[in-house]
Amino acid sequence: MPRVVPSQVVLLISQSFPGTQNTPDFPIYSASAGVLSAIVRLTNEIPAELLTVGAEDYSDLVCALEGLTSAVDRWLQRGGDDPPARIKAKSPVSIVREVLTKCPDESPSPTTAALLFISDAALRESIRLDISAANRDAENGEWKGATVLAGSATEALLLWAIEEAERAAAGTVPAAVGALVTAAILARRPKPNPDQWDFIELIEVARHLTLVTDDTAIQCRLCKNFRNLIHPGRAARLGQVCDRGSALSALAAVELVVRDLKP
C-alpha cells in the first residue's frame, strides 16, 4: 500500500474543492459524498509521526473528520442534502486542509534513535530521517532503498564522529591516517578533508580512534560492500544485488554505530 502523506490529502482537497482557500465556510452537499469519504480515509492513513500539530489543531482535525463521516452516513441512510456542521465557522473540509498544510511529509518514526549526542539539529534530523526511511523500506521489502539509506546514515555518523574528534584534539585525525597508511590498512593517504573520504576510510579511521568497536567496524565493512552496489555497473560485474540480507546488514551497522557513539 502506498504511503499517504499530508500534502497528498491537501492536493486532493484543493483539486476537488478549490473554494477552500478563499471561502473556508463554503457549503458541501451529498453529491460530494464519495470525495469526502476518500478524504477521511486518506487522512486516517497518514502515519502518526507526520501529524506534528499541537493539541488544538489535532482536536479540530478529529472533529472535522467526524463531522464529514457523520454527514456522509446521514446522506446515505436518511437522504437529504444538509451540509456538514461547520467548525469554528468553517467547513470541516477547510479545517482538514488547514491542519494538514502544517504537517510535514517526512518525519522520523518515534522508534528511531534520537541521536541527541549530535548538537547540530539539522544534521541530526537529516540522519534520523534516513534511518527511519531505511527501516520503513525494509518493512516494505524495498531492499535497495533500505541498504542505501542505512549505509548513507552510517557514513554520515562516522564522518560526524571523526570531525568531532578532530575538533576536540587537533591533529588527531592526520596522525590516525598516517598510522593506518604506514600499517597498510589504508592503501593510500585519503584527501585532507574527511567529507571527501571513501566509506572504508571513514570506517578505518573511526576504528583506529576507538570511536567504534571492532565488531562495529566489521559490520560497517560489510555494509560498505553492499552500499557499493549503488554504483553503476558494479552489481552486474559482481553478480550481486540488494536483498533482505544486505538491508539487514546495513541496518545492523547503523544501529551499532549509534550505540558506540552514545555518550
N, C-alpha and C positions, 0 to 999 in steps of 0.2 A: 504494500500500500504506500503511495507517495506520501511524503512528509508534508503536512499542512503548516503553513507559516502565516502570521498575521497579514502581511501585505497581500497575500492571495485572496483573503476574505475582503479586505478593503477594496481591491480591484474589482471583485465580483459586485460589491455594493455600488461602486462608482459607475460601473457599466450598466447595471440593472436599474439603478435609481439615481440618475445624475443630479436630481434636485437636493440630495442630502447635503451637498457642500454649501449651497446658497440658501436653501429653505429647510432648515433642520426639523421643522414641525410639519412637514408635508404629510398628508394622509396616505395610507396604503390600504388597498382593498383585496377582496378574495381572489381576484384574477392573478395576484402575485403569490398565492399560497405556496406553490412549488419552489419558487426562488427563496422565499422566507424560510422554508424548511431546510433548503440547502445551506443557507447562511448559518442557521442554528447548528446543523450537523457539522459543517466545516469548522466553525468556531469551537465546538466541543472537542474536535480532534486536534486542536493546537496543543503542542506539548506544554505542560505546566511551567517549565522553566522559561518559556517565552512570554508568559503573562506577567511582566515585570512592573505592572502599575501598582499604585497604592490601594489602600483598603476601600476608599470611597469609589474610585473608578471601578474596582473589581465588583463592588456591590451593584453599581449602576449596570455593569455588563451582565451580571446574573439576572437582574430584574428585567433588562431588555430582552434577553434570550427567553426568559419565562413568559414575558408578555407576547412575544412573537409565537411561541409554541401554543399558548392559550388561544390566541386569535385564530390560528390555523385549525386547531381542534374544534373550536366553536363553529367556524365556517363549514367544516366537513360534517359535523354531527347535527347542527341545527340549521344550517343555511344562513342566510342574511349576508350583509356586506359591511357590518360595522368595523371600522379600522381598529387596530390595536390601541390600547390605552397609552397616552403619552407619559413620558417620564421626564420630570423637570421641564415640562412644556416642550419636549422634543419627541419626535418619532423614535421608537426603540431601535429602528434601523440606523438612525443618525447616531444614537448612543453607541451602538456596536462599532460603527465606523470610527467615531472619535476615540474610543478607548483603544481599539486595535492599532490605530495610527501611532499611538505612543509606545507600542511594543516592538522589540527588535525581531528580526527573522533568524538571528543566531544568538545563542547564549549557552554557556557550558551547562551540562547536566549537573544537578545538585550533588551527584555522587563523584564528580570529577575532583581530583585533588585541588585544594585551594591555592597551593604554591605561594603561601604567604611570605616565604623567605625571599621572594623577588619583590623588591621595593618599587620597581617601575610598573605602575598599574597597567599601562597599555601593553607592555610586553607580557606581563603575567596573564592578562585576559586573552591575548593572542595565542599563547601556548596552550592555555586551558581550552580554548575553542578547538584547537587541533586535536587535543587528547580526547575531548568529548566527541568530536566528529569521528575520530578513528574508532572509538568504542561503538558508536552508533552504526558505522559502516560494517563492523564485524558482526553485530547483531543481525544486520540485514543481509549478510552473506556477500557484501561488497568487499572482497578480499584485497583487491589492489588499492582501493581508497584507504582501507584500514592500515595496510602495510606502509603506504607512502606517508600518510598523515602522522602515524605513530613515529615513523623514522624521522620526519621533519621536526616533531616536537622533541625527540631525543637529541637531535643535533642542536636545536635552539637552547636546550637546558645545559648541555655540555659547554657550548660557547659562552653562555652567561656565567657559568661557574668559573671558567678559565679567565674570563675578563675580570671577574670579581677578585680572583686570586692575584692577578697582576696589579690591580688597584691597591690591594691590601699590602702587598710586598713587591715593590718594583724590582724587576729583574728576575722574578721567579719563573716566568714562562720562558724567556730566552734560555735560561740555564737548563730548564727541563728539556727543551727542544734539543739543545746541544748534547745533552747526555744521551738522549734517545737516538740521535743520529750517530753518535760515536759507538753506541752499542748495536748499531744496525737494526734497531727496532723500527726506525723510520728510514725508508730507502733514500730520502733526500731531505734537505732542510726546507721546511714549508715557508710560504711567504710571510713577511713580517707581521702582517695584520691577521689575527686569528679569525676574523669574519670572512677571510678568503681561503681558509683551510678546508681540506677534504674531511669527510666524516672520520676516516681512520686516524687522521692526525689529531682531531679533537678527542677521540677515544683514548689514544695512547698517552697524550699529554695529561688528560684528566686523571688517568690511572697513575701515571708517574707522580703527580702532585697529590695522590691519595684523596682526590675529590670523590672518587668512586672506588668500590671494592673490586677485587679480582673477578669475582663471579659476575658482577655487573658489567665489567669490561668485556668478558667473554660473551655475554648476552648481546651487548652492543655490537660486537664484531659480527655476530650472526645477523643482527638487524641491518647492519651496513651492507652485507651481501645481498639481502633481499631488497633493500631500498634501491640498490644499484640497478634493479630491473626496470626502473622507470626510464633509464637512458635508452634512446632509440637503438634498436638492433641488438642490444645485449641479451634480451630474453631469447631471441631467435638463435643467437650464437651459442648460448649455453644450454638451450633446451629447457629453460626454467620459466615458471610462471608464478604469479602471486596466487596463493591459495590460503586455506584456513590455517595451515601451519605457519606460513610466512606472516600472516596477520597476527596470530597469537605470539609469535616470536618477537615481533616489533612492539606489540603492546606490553609484553613482559619487560622488554628493555626500557621503555619509558617509565614504567612503574618502579623498576629497580633504581633508575637514576633519581627519580623523585624521592624515593626512600633514602638514598645516600646523601642527597643534598639538604634534606631537612635538618635544621639545627638541633 
